[in-house]
Amino acid sequence: MKSNAGRRASGPEILGPNSEIGRKLRQYYDEIASDEVPDRFTQLLSRLEQAETSTGKE
């Protein structure tokens, strides 16, 4: 009898029965990553960056 302990799965087999979960999570992540950053968040980051620069922190 051969042991599968040393073999690694590749492609969709990596997650085995959880591959559908992994696919859905990847799809969800891709959708969120492609969303635009709201203007107010960009402004907040800019203000934070200016505050750090004025205090001499980098």
URKAQUI-V651177 format. One record per helix or strand. SS is the DSSP state (a for helix, b for strand). FROM is the first residue (numbers start at 0). LEN is the number of residues. If there is no record, write none. Layout:
<<SS;FROM;LEN> <SS;FROM;LEN>>
This chain:
<<a;10;23> <a;38;16>>
